[in-house]
Amino acid sequence: MTLRERVSATHILERFVRMSRLLLPSYYSLINQEELSEKDLRKIERINSVYDTFRASPEASEILVNSNIIELIQNLYSELKYSGPSNPASHDALEQFIHESDRLIRNWNYVVKN
């Protein structure tokens, strides 16, 4: 992988992590609601379409940013979709994802400032 390819891949990963930091907690809240509006159902469908088509190797984030963030995203989405938000494993996966994504975002913001 050339330096240019690595920078590009890292930038794409950063954008995906930032997007996921907004979408996955929203998804958690939406699927936790007892009554959903048509708008909520469309939001859930759109989020499902993003993560159902997401194909990335968990090793990619290890190589690019020394983090297991892709694995955390995949685990969280799977837990929420198949086990639901009331499952303790779903809550743990959400907490792990939030902690790691916030750490990465802080690092990226620091780099931008300097």
N, C-alpha and C positions, 0 to 999 in steps of 0.2 A: 504494500500500500504506500503510495507516494504521500508526501507531506500534504499536498493539496487535497488529495482524496481523504486523508485523515481529518483535516480541518473541516472539510465539507460534511463528512459523516458525523463529526462531533457537533457541528452546528445543527444538523438535522435531529440528532439525539436530544440536544438541548431544547429545541422547539417542541419535540414530542413530550419530553418530561414536563415542560411548562404547561403544555396543553392538558396533559394527564393530571397535573396537580389541580386543575380546575374541574375537569370532567369527572374524574373518578369519585371525589367526595360528593359531587352533585348527583352522580349515579347512585351512590350509597343512600343519599337522602331521598331521592325519588322512589327507589324500589322499597324503601322503608315506609312509605305512605300507604295508608289503607285505601284511600280513594284517589284515583288518578284522573285528571282531566285529559281530554284529547291532546292538548298541548304537551302535557307530561308524558303521555304515551309516545308521541312523536319524538320527544327528547330522548327517551329510553331507546327507541328504535335507532336513532342516529348514533347514539353512543355505542350501542351494540354493533352497528355496522362498522364503526371505526375499529373497535377492538377485535371483532370477529375476523376482519381482514388483515389485521396487523400480523406481519410475519417478520420476526427478527430473532436472531439467535441471542440467548442471554449472554453468551460469551462476548458479544459485540460491545456491550457497555463495560464489561470488565477490561477489555482491551483499550477502549477509547477513553474512559474516564475513571477506570479503577473502581467500579461500582457494580453492584448487582441490581441496578435499578430496572433493567428490562425484565429480569426474573420477578422482581417485586410487583411490577405492573401486571405481568401476566398472571401471577398468583392471585393478586387482589381481584382482578376482573373475573377470573374463574370462580373464586370463592363467592363473590357477590352474585354472579349469574346463576350458579348452580346450587349454592347453599343458602343464599340470602343474607341480608345484613344482620339478622338476629343471631346468627351462628357466631360463637366466640372466635373461631378461626378467621372469620371475615373481619371482625373488629381488630384482631391482632395484625392481619395483613394490611389493613388500612393504616394502623399506627406505624408499622414498619415503613410503608410506602411514604407516608407524610414525613417521617423523620429523615429518610434518605433523600427524598426529593427536595425538601427544604435545605438540607445540607448542600446538595449540588447547586441549587439555585443561588444560595448565598455565595458559594465559590465563584459561580459564573458572574454574578453581580459585582463581586470584588474585582475580578479580572477586567470587567468593563470600566470600572472606576479608575483603574490604574493604567 
